[in-house]
Amino acid sequence: MFRPVKLTRVTIQIPEDYISAVMAILGDLRLLHLIRVEETPLGRMGYVAHVNTSLLARYDVLLVRINSLLEDLQVSGPTPVIGKTPRPDKAIFRLEEECTAVEKESLEVLEQRKNLRSTLFEHQSLIARLRLLEPVGVELDRLYRLRYTTFHAGLIPEENLERLETSLGEIHHTLIPIDRKEGRVVLLAMALKEDNAVLLRALKSAFWDPLELSTELQGNVTTILERLTGEEQQIEDDLAELEKKCKDLAHQYGGKLRQLREELLISRQLILAQEKFGQIDHTYLLTGWLPVSLFEELRQRVMKASSDNALVEQIVPEEVKEVRSGILTIPILFNNPALIRPFERLTTLYGTPSYEEVEPTGFLAITFLLLFGMMFGDVGHGGVLCALGYLIFKKMYRYLDYGIILMECGLSAIVFGILYGSVFGLEDLIPALWMHPMENIAYFMKISVVIGITMISTGLILNLVNILHQHRYGELLSASGLAGALFYWLITALAIRYFLIGPPTALEIMFAKTAGGLLFALMILQRPIRQLLARRSRTKKARFSVPGIGVTFLESLVEVLDELLRYLANTASFVRIAAFALAHAGLFMAVFTLADMVQRAQGSGFFYWLTLVLGNVVIIGLEGLVVSIQTVRLEYYEFFSKFFQGGGKPFQPLFEEKESGPNSLKS
């Protein structure tokens, strides 16, 4: 916590015969961030390995087959955990064999089910069309045997019926309306066979929707429907039997198919990783970032798998030439406890810290929960948030981190609710261990400002740590460095002295003016002086009148004033902690007042409690969202901005953690 996992640059040279075994070892360790060989001198020399395309093609074909079985059998469930990573060159034979065995047992049943489903759909569609003609009881075979007359059955919009009649006025025809369905007329249209083309053109222009009946249909429509209905029932019975067989197959082979698919995806990922490797003749070279704690295990396993024919080297990140030159960026692997880890999402929304920076997630988690609890302090509302977070934690794996954050925020709200003595806005159920916010407004605002000073000071200290760790010593005298921090602490010390003890003495005022003036002058002049010395060093001239110094002085003055004013504005911004806590209590008062008014108007206690329940729901939803946004704002703009520059690169393990659940099988 507070620092990312310590990484080391590892380089492996391995003969081609052992590359698959080494890839399996890398898959077992997981925590390896591969570096593309193109980013190294070896890659620029053209020694880039190629992916085994023939093996990859076999995996792609197999993936399609397994996904098809999973989809047809409707298999769902969590993604299985693969204990030992398979070797891609050897695993393919076993995976293909096991997939073929499952297909042998399943494909015939699946094909029968597919055909029966198609047959059932055709029957149901035909039955639906014939039911439209049932009111007239027409005998279709007699109509098909007519020698001089043709007929067409279908649907037409009601408003087009008259227009159709008009367009057929010059030929002999008959239009027989049978029924009306949702603004359309079921119509039987007849004409002489020699006029069939004219009839079809007229029907088409009237937006005709034909019923498309088969000439093989024999007998009365009612008789045909009775026969088709009996056949439909038989098809449904047969289909139900096949569905049961498919369900049994899914139960029997579902776990195996998920296992095969996961092994396949891992093996395929390992093959694709080869595009990041280098290759010289029959020797592969791969390099990447690995946690220092895993290096010895990696070295021993690689040497054992290659019969001591490999070369495994470790390089300290700071000694990597590409890192010093800025070509490579050391990735960030977070190192936080389980309860703090979900807040990494909020950290990365602002930016990814660089390897040399303080990792801020721990500070974010602590201060986030503190600020949220102070602004949303209520035992009842905190309990609701805990319950909602637990529900998300158990039911929605995709939002697991947010469920944990919500539970922790709820717990913080409960703690401050106990301190405020508030349970669903009722302040007489339990005693306040600290204070009632509405009764101590001025005191609460002072506490908020103190919290702001503490957080800003923490940010300034963390910035000094970053400056020293990154050897940016020139920034120590800037407004964002040590000089600015001392100036801020001087002003805040005077303010605290004034509010706690009283006005400062003349000696204290003189000291503050002298120290503040020196710090202010130092912050303004440090940049022009450094520029002047740099130019004098380059030109080796002792002249004091260097062009551009005046502009640099003005820029430095503006930047210092802007930075110092921002410190004051950021401190004042923390008053919103008290403001939103008071707003939370004020909303309770409004809800109770509204409930009393409703009770007096309706004369029933039911509406009183209904109003309270609905009011609390609105407060939890609305105020919870607003407080969350304001907490994030205070973290990002008032705290992170003091020390967090970002610009880092996230650690990308060989295998990303995948979500489990039914949808995970569709990727």
LUMDONU-961476 format. One record per residue (C-alpha): residue number from 1; x, y, z. Coordinates in steps of 0.05 Angstrom, whole numbers, plus 32768, in hexadecimal, padded with zeros to 4 digits. Layout:
<roros>
RORO   i   xx   yy   zz
RORO NUM    X    Y    Z
...
</roros>
This chain:
<roros>
RORO   i   xx   yy   zz
RORO   1 8000 8000 8000
RORO   2 8017 8048 7FF0
RORO   3 804C 802A 7FC0
RORO   4 8040 7FFD 7F84
RORO   5 805A 7FB7 7F82
RORO   6 80A6 7FB7 7F78
RORO   7 80B5 7F9E 7F32
RORO   8 80F2 7F84 7F0F
RORO   9 8102 7F7F 7EC6
RORO  10 810A 7F36 7EB3
RORO  11 8128 7F1D 7E72
RORO  12 8124 7ED4 7E5B
RORO  13 814B 7EB4 7E23
RORO  14 8130 7E6F 7E13
RORO  15 813B 7E3D 7DDA
RORO  16 8100 7E34 7DAB
RORO  17 80F5 7DEC 7DC3
RORO  18 80E3 7E04 7E09
RORO  19 80BB 7E43 7DF9
RORO  20 8077 7E22 7E03
RORO  21 808B 7E07 7E48
RORO  22 80A3 7E4C 7E5D
RORO  23 8063 7E6C 7E45
RORO  24 803C 7E3B 7E71
RORO  25 8067 7E51 7EAD
RORO  26 8058 7E9A 7E9D
RORO  27 800F 7E89 7E9B
RORO  28 8013 7E69 7EE0
RORO  29 8035 7EA7 7EFE
RORO  30 8005 7ED6 7EDA
RORO  31 8025 7F15 7EF6
RORO  32 8053 7F24 7EBB
RORO  33 804C 7F65 7E93
RORO  34 806B 7F54 7E50
RORO  35 8092 7F89 7E2B
RORO  36 808D 7F89 7DDF
RORO  37 80D0 7F7A 7DC0
RORO  38 80C5 7FB4 7D90
RORO  39 80CF 7FE2 7DCC
RORO  40 8115 7FC7 7DD7
RORO  41 8155 7FCD 7DAD
RORO  42 814B 7F84 7D98
RORO  43 8108 7F94 7D78
RORO  44 8124 7FCF 7D52
RORO  45 8157 7F9F 7D35
RORO  46 811F 7F75 7D19
RORO  47 8123 7F39 7D47
RORO  48 80D8 7F33 7D52
RORO  49 80B9 7EEF 7D5E
RORO  50 807D 7ED8 7D37
RORO  51 803D 7EB9 7D50
RORO  52 8033 7E6F 7D40
RORO  53 7FF9 7E7D 7D11
RORO  54 7FEA 7E34 7D01
RORO  55 7FE3 7E23 7D4B
RORO  56 7FBB 7E63 7D57
RORO  57 7F8C 7E50 7D1D
RORO  58 7F7E 7E0C 7D3E
RORO  59 7F6D 7E2F 7D7F
RORO  60 7F3F 7E60 7D5B
RORO  61 7F19 7E28 7D39
RORO  62 7F14 7E02 7D7A
RORO  63 7EFB 7E41 7D9E
RORO  64 7EC2 7E47 7D6B
RORO  65 7EAF 7DFE 7D76
RORO  66 7EAE 7E03 7DC2
RORO  67 7E88 7E46 7DC2
RORO  68 7E55 7E26 7D94
RORO  69 7E4B 7DEC 7DC4
RORO  70 7E46 7E1B 7DFF
RORO  71 7E12 7E45 7DDC
RORO  72 7DE9 7E0B 7DC1
RORO  73 7DE9 7DE7 7E04
RORO  74 7DDA 7E2A 7E27
RORO  75 7E13 7E1F 7E59
RORO  76 7E1D 7E55 7E8D
RORO  77 7E44 7E5C 7ECD
RORO  78 7E83 7E7B 7EEB
RORO  79 7EC5 7E78 7EC7
RORO  80 7EED 7E3D 7EE3
RORO  81 7F31 7E48 7F02
RORO  82 7F6A 7E27 7EDD
RORO  83 7F9E 7E0F 7F0F
RORO  84 7FD6 7DFE 7EDF
RORO  85 7FDF 7E24 7E9E
RORO  86 7FE1 7DF5 7E61
RORO  87 8019 7DF3 7E2E
RORO  88 7FFB 7E0D 7DED
RORO  89 8020 7DDD 7DBF
RORO  90 800B 7D9F 7DE6
RORO  91 7FC7 7DB5 7E01
RORO  92 7FA8 7DBD 7DBC
RORO  93 7FA6 7D71 7DB0
RORO  94 7F83 7D63 7DF1
RORO  95 7F52 7D9D 7DE9
RORO  96 7F3F 7D88 7DA2
RORO  97 7F36 7D40 7DB8
RORO  98 7F09 7D52 7DF4
RORO  99 7EE0 7D82 7DCA
RORO 100 7ED6 7D4D 7D95
RORO 101 7EBE 7D1C 7DCA
RORO 102 7E8A 7D4E 7DE3
RORO 103 7E74 7D5D 7D9B
RORO 104 7E6B 7D12 7D8E
RORO 105 7E3A 7D0E 7DC7
RORO 106 7E16 7D4F 7DBB
RORO 107 7E14 7D64 7D71
RORO 108 7DE0 7D32 7D5B
RORO 109 7DB0 7D45 7D92
RORO 110 7DBD 7D8F 7D86
RORO 111 7DB1 7D87 7D3B
RORO 112 7D6F 7D62 7D48
RORO 113 7D59 7D99 7D77
RORO 114 7D6B 7DCE 7D44
RORO 115 7D43 7DAC 7D0E
RORO 116 7D07 7DA1 7D3C
RORO 117 7D09 7DEA 7D50
RORO 118 7D08 7DFF 7D07
RORO 119 7CCF 7DCF 7CF8
RORO 120 7CA7 7DE8 7D34
RORO 121 7CB1 7E30 7D1F
RORO 122 7C98 7E20 7CD9
RORO 123 7C5B 7DFD 7CF5
RORO 124 7C4B 7E35 7D24
RORO 125 7C53 7E69 7CEE
RORO 126 7C26 7E42 7CBE
RORO 127 7BF2 7E38 7CF4
RORO 128 7BF1 7E82 7D03
RORO 129 7BE7 7E92 7CB9
RORO 130 7BB0 7E5E 7CB0
RORO 131 7B8A 7E77 7CED
RORO 132 7B80 7EB8 7CC8
RORO 133 7B58 7E92 7C93
RORO 134 7B32 7E66 7CC4
RORO 135 7AF3 7E92 7CC8
RORO 136 7AE0 7E83 7C7F
RORO 137 7AF1 7E39 7C83
RORO 138 7B0E 7E3A 7C3D
RORO 139 7B26 7DF9 7C1C
RORO 140 7B6B 7E09 7C02
RORO 141 7B72 7DCE 7BD3
RORO 142 7B33 7DE3 7BAD
RORO 143 7B4F 7E2A 7BA5
RORO 144 7B91 7E0E 7B8A
RORO 145 7B6B 7DE3 7B57
RORO 146 7B46 7E1E 7B38
RORO 147 7B55 7E1F 7AED
RORO 148 7B46 7E68 7ADA
RORO 149 7B4A 7E8C 7B1C
RORO 150 7B85 7E9D 7B49
RORO 151 7B83 7EB2 7B93
RORO 152 7BB0 7ED3 7BC6
RORO 153 7BA6 7ED6 7C12
RORO 154 7BC7 7F0A 7C3E
RORO 155 7BC0 7F49 7C67
RORO 156 7BB8 7F91 7C51
RORO 157 7BB1 7FD3 7C78
RORO 158 7B68 7FE5 7C7F
RORO 159 7B72 802A 7C61
RORO 160 7B8E 800B 7C21
RORO 161 7B53 7FDD 7C14
RORO 162 7B2B 8010 7BEE
RORO 163 7B67 8026 7BC5
RORO 164 7B74 7FDD 7BB3
RORO 165 7B2C 7FD5 7B9C
RORO 166 7B33 8012 7B6F
RORO 167 7B75 7FFA 7B51
RORO 168 7B55 7FB8 7B3D
RORO 169 7B18 7FD8 7B1D
RORO 170 7B2C 7FC5 7AD6
RORO 171 7B32 7F7A 7AE2
RORO 172 7B03 7F45 7AFB
RORO 173 7B13 7F3A 7B44
RORO 174 7AF7 7F29 7B89
RORO 175 7B10 7F44 7BCC
RORO 176 7AF6 7F1C 7C08
RORO 177 7B05 7F3C 7C4D
RORO 178 7B0B 7F04 7C7F
RORO 179 7B1F 7F25 7CC1
RORO 180 7B41 7F63 7CDE
RORO 181 7B82 7F5F 7D06
RORO 182 7BA3 7F9D 7D25
RORO 183 7B90 7FCE 7CEF
RORO 184 7B98 7F9D 7CB5
RORO 185 7B65 7F75 7C8D
RORO 186 7B6E 7F2A 7C81
RORO 187 7B5C 7F28 7C37
RORO 188 7B50 7EF3 7C03
RORO 189 7B5C 7F12 7BBE
RORO 190 7B46 7EEC 7B7E
RORO 191 7B4C 7EFC 7B34
RORO 192 7B53 7ED9 7AF1
RORO 193 7B95 7EB6 7AE7
RORO 194 7BA3 7EE1 7AAA
RORO 195 7B9E 7F1F 7AD8
RORO 196 7BCB 7F03 7B0F
RORO 197 7C04 7F33 7B00
RORO 198 7BD5 7F6F 7B05
RORO 199 7BB9 7F54 7B46
RORO 200 7BFF 7F4B 7B64
RORO 201 7C14 7F91 7B51
RORO 202 7BD6 7FAF 7B71
RORO 203 7BDF 7F87 7BB0
RORO 204 7C28 7F9B 7BB6
RORO 205 7C18 7FE5 7BAE
RORO 206 7BE5 7FDD 7BE7
RORO 207 7C1C 7FC2 7C16
RORO 208 7C04 7F7A 7C11
RORO 209 7C1F 7F48 7C44
RORO 210 7C14 7F02 7C25
RORO 211 7C06 7EC5 7C50
RORO 212 7C32 7E98 7C24
RORO 213 7C0A 7E57 7C27
RORO 214 7C25 7E16 7C0B
RORO 215 7C02 7DF4 7BD0
RORO 216 7C0B 7DB1 7BF4
RORO 217 7BD6 7DC4 7C28
RORO 218 7B98 7D99 7C1D
RORO 219 7B52 7D9F 7C39
RORO 220 7B2C 7DD1 7C63
RORO 221 7B54 7E04 7C8B
RORO 222 7B35 7DEB 7CCC
RORO 223 7B49 7DA3 7CBC
RORO 224 7B8F 7DB9 7CAA
RORO 225 7B95 7DDF 7CEB
RORO 226 7B7F 7DA3 7D14
RORO 227 7BB4 7D78 7CF2
RORO 228 7BEB 7DAC 7CFA
RORO 229 7BDA 7DB8 7D43
RORO 230 7BE1 7D6E 7D51
RORO 231 7C24 7D6C 7D2D
RORO 232 7C3A 7DAA 7D54
RORO 233 7C2B 7D88 7D96
RORO 234 7C53 7D4B 7D81
RORO 235 7C8E 7D77 7D6B
RORO 236 7C8B 7D9C 7DAE
RORO 237 7C8D 7D59 7DD4
RORO 238 7CC8 7D41 7DAB
RORO 239 7CEB 7D84 7DB4
RORO 240 7CE0 7D82 7DFF
RORO 241 7D01 7D3E 7E01
RORO 242 7D3D 7D59 7DDA
RORO 243 7D41 7D97 7E06
RORO 244 7D46 7D68 7E42
RORO 245 7D7E 7D43 7E20
RORO 246 7DA2 7D84 7E12
RORO 247 7D9A 7D9A 7E5A
RORO 248 7DB8 7D58 7E71
RORO 249 7DF2 7D62 7E40
RORO 250 7DFC 7DA8 7E5A
RORO 251 7DFE 7D8E 7EA1
RORO 252 7E2D 7D56 7E8E
RORO 253 7E5D 7D7C 7E62
RORO 254 7E53 7DC6 7E76
RORO 255 7E8B 7DC7 7EA9
RORO 256 7EBB 7DA3 7E7A
RORO 257 7EAB 7DD4 7E41
RORO 258 7EB7 7E10 7E6D
RORO 259 7EF8 7DF2 7E84
RORO 260 7F0D 7DE4 7E3C
RORO 261 7EFB 7E2A 7E27
RORO 262 7F23 7E49 7E5F
RORO 263 7F60 7E1E 7E50
RORO 264 7F58 7E2F 7E07
RORO 265 7F55 7E7A 7E14
RORO 266 7F93 7E77 7E41
RORO 267 7FBA 7E4F 7E0D
RORO 268 7FA4 7E7E 7DD6
RORO 269 7FB9 7EBA 7E00
RORO 270 7FFE 7E9C 7E09
RORO 271 8005 7E92 7DBE
RORO 272 7FF1 7EDA 7DB0
RORO 273 8024 7EF1 7DE4
RORO 274 805B 7ED8 7DB6
RORO 275 8053 7F16 7D8C
RORO 276 8075 7F3C 7DC5
RORO 277 80B1 7F0D 7DC4
RORO 278 80F3 7F14 7DA1
RORO 279 8114 7EDD 7D79
RORO 280 815B 7ED1 7D63
RORO 281 8162 7E93 7D38
RORO 282 8145 7E5C 7D65
RORO 283 8148 7E83 7DA6
RORO 284 810E 7EAB 7DC2
RORO 285 8117 7EE8 7DED
RORO 286 80E0 7F05 7E18
RORO 287 80E2 7F3D 7E4A
RORO 288 80B2 7F5E 7E7A
RORO 289 80A3 7F78 7EBF
RORO 290 809A 7F47 7EF9
RORO 291 8090 7F50 7F44
RORO 292 80D4 7F48 7F66
RORO 293 80B7 7F14 7F95
RORO 294 80A7 7EE5 7F5A
RORO 295 80E9 7EE9 7F35
RORO 296 810C 7EB0 7F59
RORO 297 80D1 7E81 7F4F
RORO 298 80D0 7E94 7F05
RORO 299 811A 7E88 7EFC
RORO 300 8119 7E44 7F1E
RORO 301 80DD 7E2B 7EF6
RORO 302 80F8 7E44 7EB3
RORO 303 813C 7E24 7EBF
RORO 304 811B 7DE3 7ED3
RORO 305 80EC 7DE2 7E97
RORO 306 8125 7DF2 7E66
RORO 307 8157 7DC1 7E86
RORO 308 8183 7DFD 7E98
RORO 309 8186 7E14 7E4F
RORO 310 8166 7E57 7E5D
RORO 311 8182 7E9A 7E73
RORO 312 8158 7EC1 7EA5
RORO 313 8170 7F07 7EB7
RORO 314 8157 7F3B 7EE9
RORO 315 8161 7F86 7EE1
RORO 316 814F 7FBC 7F14
RORO 317 811D 7FEC 7EF3
RORO 318 8147 8029 7F00
RORO 319 8181 8009 7EDA
RORO 320 8159 7FFA 7E9B
RORO 321 8173 8026 7E63
RORO 322 8130 802C 7E41
RORO 323 8110 8044 7E83
RORO 324 8146 8079 7E8E
RORO 325 813D 8092 7E46
RORO 326 80F1 8094 7E4C
RORO 327 80E4 805D 7E17
RORO 328 80C6 802E 7E4B
RORO 329 8098 803E 7E85
RORO 330 8099 8013 7EC3
RORO 331 8051 7FFA 7ECB
RORO 332 802A 8000 7F0C
RORO 333 8012 7FC2 7F31
RORO 334 7FE7 7FD8 7F6B
RORO 335 7FF6 7FBB 7FB0
RORO 336 7FBA 7FC8 7FDC
RORO 337 7F94 7F9F 8010
RORO 338 7F52 7F80 7FFC
RORO 339 7F26 7FB6 801C
RORO 340 7F4D 7FEF 7FFA
RORO 341 7F56 7FCD 7FB7
RORO 342 7F11 7FE2 7F9B
RORO 343 7F25 802B 7FA1
RORO 344 7F5A 801F 7F6B
RORO 345 7F22 802A 7F3A
RORO 346 7F19 8071 7F53
RORO 347 7F64 807D 7F52
RORO 348 7F6B 8066 7F09
RORO 349 7F2F 8092 7EF5
RORO 350 7F5C 80CD 7F07
RORO 351 7F9B 80AE 7EEA
RORO 352 7FCD 8076 7EF2
RORO 353 8006 8089 7F21
RORO 354 804C 8084 7F07
RORO 355 807C 8051 7F25
RORO 356 80A2 8088 7F4B
RORO 357 8064 80A8 7F69
RORO 358 8042 8099 7FAB
RORO 359 8009 806A 7F9D
RORO 360 7FCC 8092 7FB6
RORO 361 7F96 805C 7FBC
RORO 362 7FA0 8051 8007
RORO 363 7F99 809C 8015
RORO 364 7F5E 80A0 7FE6
RORO 365 7F39 8067 8009
RORO 366 7F43 8083 804F
RORO 367 7F30 80CB 803E
RORO 368 7EF7 80B7 8010
RORO 369 7ED5 808E 8047
RORO 370 7EE1 80C6 807A
RORO 371 7EC3 80FD 804E
RORO 372 7E89 80D2 8037
RORO 373 7E77 80BD 807D
RORO 374 7E7A 8105 8097
RORO 375 7E4B 811E 8060
RORO 376 7E1C 80E2 8061
RORO 377 7E1D 80CF 80AA
RORO 378 7DDE 80A8 80BD
RORO 379 7DD8 8062 80DB
RORO 380 7D9B 804F 80B2
RORO 381 7DB3 806A 8070
RORO 382 7DF7 804B 807B
RORO 383 7DD6 8008 8088
RORO 384 7DAF 800D 8047
RORO 385 7DEF 801C 8020
RORO 386 7E10 7FE0 8041
RORO 387 7DD6 7FB3 802D
RORO 388 7DD6 7FCE 7FE6
RORO 389 7E21 7FC5 7FE0
RORO 390 7E1D 7F7E 7FFB
RORO 391 7DE7 7F6E 7FC7
RORO 392 7E15 7F88 7F8F
RORO 393 7E4F 7F62 7FAD
RORO 394 7E29 7F20 7FAC
RORO 395 7E01 7F27 7F6B
RORO 396 7E28 7F53 7F3B
RORO 397 7E6F 7F3B 7F32
RORO 398 7E7D 7F71 7EFE
RORO 399 7E71 7FA7 7F32
RORO 400 7E93 7F82 7F6C
RORO 401 7EC2 7FBB 7F7C
RORO 402 7E8A 7FEE 7F7F
RORO 403 7E63 7FC0 7FAD
RORO 404 7E9D 7FBF 7FDD
RORO 405 7EA5 800A 7FDA
RORO 406 7E5B 8013 7FE7
RORO 407 7E5E 7FE5 8024
RORO 408 7E9A 800A 8040
RORO 409 7E78 804E 8034
RORO 410 7E3A 8033 8057
RORO 411 7E63 801D 8092
RORO 412 7E84 8062 8095
RORO 413 7E3F 8083 8093
RORO 414 7E29 8056 80CD
RORO 415 7E65 806A 80F7
RORO 416 7E58 80B4 80EC
RORO 417 7E0E 80A8 80F6
RORO 418 7E1E 808E 813B
RORO 419 7E4A 80CB 8147
RORO 420 7E11 80F9 8130
RORO 421 7DDB 80D1 8154
RORO 422 7DB2 80CA 8113
RORO 423 7D88 808E 80FE
RORO 424 7D5F 809B 80BF
RORO 425 7D60 80E5 80D3
RORO 426 7D46 80D8 8119
RORO 427 7D76 80F7 814B
RORO 428 7D54 80E1 818C
RORO 429 7D5B 8095 8185
RORO 430 7DA5 8092 8197
RORO 431 7DD1 80C5 81B9
RORO 432 7E03 80EB 818E
RORO 433 7E4A 80D7 81A1
RORO 434 7E66 8115 8180
RORO 435 7E34 8149 816A
RORO 436 7DF4 8158 8144
RORO 437 7E0B 817C 8104
RORO 438 7DCF 81AD 8102
RORO 439 7DDD 81C3 8149
RORO 440 7E28 81CE 813E
RORO 441 7E2E 81EF 80FA
RORO 442 7E68 821E 8109
RORO 443 7E8F 81E6 812C
RORO 444 7E82 81B6 80F2
RORO 445 7E9D 81E8 80C0
RORO 446 7EDC 81F1 80E8
RORO 447 7EE6 81A5 80EA
RORO 448 7EDC 81A3 809E
RORO 449 7F12 81D8 8093
RORO 450 7F41 81B2 80C1
RORO 451 7F35 8173 8099
RORO 452 7F43 819B 805A
RORO 453 7F84 81B6 8076
RORO 454 7F99 8170 808B
RORO 455 7F8A 8152 8046
RORO 456 7FAC 818A 8020
RORO 457 7FE8 8185 804E
RORO 458 7FEB 813A 8043
RORO 459 7FE9 8146 7FF8
RORO 460 8022 8178 7FFE
RORO 461 804C 8148 8027
RORO 462 8040 8110 7FF4
RORO 463 8055 8140 7FBD
RORO 464 8096 814D 7FE2
RORO 465 80A1 8102 7FE6
RORO 466 8095 80FC 7F9B
RORO 467 80C5 8135 7F8D
RORO 468 80FC 8116 7FB6
RORO 469 80F0 80D0 7F9B
RORO 470 80F0 80E9 7F53
RORO 471 812C 8117 7F5E
RORO 472 8107 8155 7F48
RORO 473 812B 8180 7F7A
RORO 474 8121 81C0 7F52
RORO 475 80D7 81BE 7F64
RORO 476 80E3 81C2 7FAF
RORO 477 80E6 820E 7FAC
RORO 478 80A7 8213 7F81
RORO 479 8060 8223 7F99
RORO 480 804E 81DA 7F92
RORO 481 808D 81C3 7FB7
RORO 482 80AA 81CE 7FFC
RORO 483 80A8 821A 7FF8
RORO 484 805E 821A 7FE7
RORO 485 804F 81E7 801D
RORO 486 8073 8211 8052
RORO 487 804E 824F 803B
RORO 488 800B 822A 8040
RORO 489 801B 820E 8085
RORO 490 8031 8253 809D
RORO 491 7FEE 8272 8088
RORO 492 7FC5 8238 80A5
RORO 493 7FEC 823A 80E6
RORO 494 7FDB 8283 80EF
RORO 495 7F92 8275 80E0
RORO 496 7F8F 823C 8111
RORO 497 7FB4 8266 8145
RORO 498 7F80 829E 813B
RORO 499 7F43 8270 8144
RORO 500 7F5D 8247 817E
RORO 501 7F84 8279 81A8
RORO 502 7F78 82BE 818B
RORO 503 7F9C 82F2 8161
RORO 504 7FE6 82E5 8157
RORO 505 8019 8310 817B
RORO 506 8043 8346 8159
RORO 507 8080 8319 8159
RORO 508 8058 82E0 8138
RORO 509 803D 8310 8104
RORO 510 8083 832A 80F5
RORO 511 809E 82E3 80EF
RORO 512 8065 82D0 80C1
RORO 513 806F 830D 8094
RORO 514 80BA 8301 8090
RORO 515 80B5 82B6 8083
RORO 516 807A 82BD 8054
RORO 517 809D 82F4 802D
RORO 518 80DD 82CC 8025
RORO 519 80B6 828E 800F
RORO 520 808C 82B6 7FDF
RORO 521 80CA 82D7 7FC0
RORO 522 80ED 8294 7FBD
RORO 523 80B3 8274 7F98
RORO 524 80B0 82AD 7F65
RORO 525 80FB 82B4 7F5A
RORO 526 8110 826B 7F59
RORO 527 80FB 825F 7F11
RORO 528 811A 829E 7EF2
RORO 529 815A 8292 7F19
RORO 530 815F 824A 7F02
RORO 531 8152 8260 7EBA
RORO 532 8186 8297 7EC0
RORO 533 81BB 8267 7EDC
RORO 534 81AB 8235 7EA6
RORO 535 81B4 8268 7E6F
RORO 536 81F4 8284 7E8D
RORO 537 820F 823E 7E91
RORO 538 8200 8231 7E48
RORO 539 8219 8273 7E2D
RORO 540 8252 827B 7E60
RORO 541 8242 82C6 7E64
RORO 542 823F 82EC 7EA4
RORO 543 820A 831D 7E8C
RORO 544 81CD 8325 7EB8
RORO 545 819F 833E 7E81
RORO 546 8188 82FD 7E62
RORO 547 814D 8302 7E31
RORO 548 810C 82E3 7E4B
RORO 549 8119 82E9 7E96
RORO 550 80E3 831F 7E9D
RORO 551 80AF 82F2 7E7D
RORO 552 80C4 82B7 7EA8
RORO 553 80BE 82E3 7EE6
RORO 554 8077 82F7 7ED4
RORO 555 8064 82B0 7EC5
RORO 556 8081 8299 7F07
RORO 557 805C 82D0 7F2D
RORO 558 8019 82BC 7F0E
RORO 559 8025 8272 7F1B
RORO 560 8037 827D 7F64
RORO 561 7FFB 82AA 7F70
RORO 562 7FCE 8277 7F4D
RORO 563 7FEA 823D 7F75
RORO 564 7FE4 8261 7FB9
RORO 565 7F9E 8279 7FAA
RORO 566 7F8C 8232 7F96
RORO 567 7FA4 8219 7FDA
RORO 568 7F74 824A 7FFD
RORO 569 7F3B 8238 7FCE
RORO 570 7F47 81ED 7FD8
RORO 571 7F46 81F6 8024
RORO 572 7F05 821D 8022
RORO 573 7EE8 81E8 7FF4
RORO 574 7EE8 81B6 802D
RORO 575 7EB0 81DE 804E
RORO 576 7E83 81B6 8020
RORO 577 7E8C 817B 8051
RORO 578 7E64 81A1 8085
RORO 579 7E35 81BD 8050
RORO 580 7E20 8179 8035
RORO 581 7E1B 815B 807B
RORO 582 7DED 8194 808D
RORO 583 7DC6 818A 804C
RORO 584 7DBE 8141 805E
RORO 585 7DA1 8154 80A1
RORO 586 7D77 818B 8081
RORO 587 7D58 8159 8051
RORO 588 7D43 812F 808C
RORO 589 7D20 816B 80AA
RORO 590 7CFC 8179 8068
RORO 591 7CE4 8130 8064
RORO 592 7CCA 8130 80AB
RORO 593 7CA7 8172 80A0
RORO 594 7C87 8158 8060
RORO 595 7C72 8118 8084
RORO 596 7C4F 8140 80BA
RORO 597 7C2A 816A 8086
RORO 598 7C13 812B 8061
RORO 599 7BFB 810C 80A2
RORO 600 7BD3 8149 80B4
RORO 601 7BB5 814C 806E
RORO 602 7BA4 8102 8069
RORO 603 7B98 80F3 80B2
RORO 604 7BBB 80B0 80AD
RORO 605 7BFC 8097 80CB
RORO 606 7C07 806B 808D
RORO 607 7C15 80A7 8060
RORO 608 7C44 80C3 8094
RORO 609 7C70 8085 8093
RORO 610 7C6A 807F 8048
RORO 611 7C83 80C6 8040
RORO 612 7CBE 80B7 806F
RORO 613 7CD0 8078 8048
RORO 614 7CCD 809B 8004
RORO 615 7CF3 80D7 8020
RORO 616 7D2B 80AB 803A
RORO 617 7D2F 8087 7FF7
RORO 618 7D37 80CA 7FD3
RORO 619 7D6B 80E2 8005
RORO 620 7D94 80A2 7FFF
RORO 621 7D92 80A4 7FB3
RORO 622 7D9A 80EF 7FA8
RORO 623 7DC6 8102 7FE2
RORO 624 7DF0 80C3 7FDC
RORO 625 7DFF 80D4 7F93
RORO 626 7E0F 811D 7FA2
RORO 627 7E3B 810D 7FDE
RORO 628 7E61 80D9 7FB5
RORO 629 7E6E 810C 7F7D
RORO 630 7E85 8141 7FAF
RORO 631 7EB3 810F 7FD2
RORO 632 7ED3 80FC 7F90
RORO 633 7EDA 8146 7F7F
RORO 634 7EFE 8155 7FC0
RORO 635 7F2C 8119 7FB6
RORO 636 7F3E 812A 7F6E
RORO 637 7F42 8176 7F6D
RORO 638 7F56 8187 7FB4
RORO 639 7F80 814B 7FC8
RORO 640 7F9B 8126 7F8A
RORO 641 7FAD 8167 7F67
RORO 642 7FE2 8176 7F9C
RORO 643 800E 8139 7F8E
RORO 644 7FF1 8109 7F5A
RORO 645 800C 8114 7F14
RORO 646 7FFA 80D1 7EF6
RORO 647 8011 80BE 7EB1
RORO 648 8023 8077 7EC6
RORO 649 8016 8036 7EA1
RORO 650 7FE9 8001 7EC0
RORO 651 8007 7FBC 7ECA
RORO 652 7FEA 7F8C 7E97
RORO 653 7FF2 7F43 7EAD
RORO 654 7FF7 7F0C 7E7B
RORO 655 7FAF 7EF9 7E8A
RORO 656 7F7D 7F2D 7E9D
RORO 657 7F4C 7F1A 7ED4
RORO 658 7F0B 7F08 7EB3
RORO 659 7EC5 7F10 7ECD
RORO 660 7E9F 7ED3 7EDE
RORO 661 7E56 7EC4 7ED0
RORO 662 7E2C 7EB0 7E95
RORO 663 7E42 7EEA 7E6A
RORO 664 7E8B 7ED7 7E71
RORO 665 7E7F 7E9F 7E40
RORO 666 7E6C 7ECF 7E08
RORO 667 7EAE 7EF2 7E02
</roros>
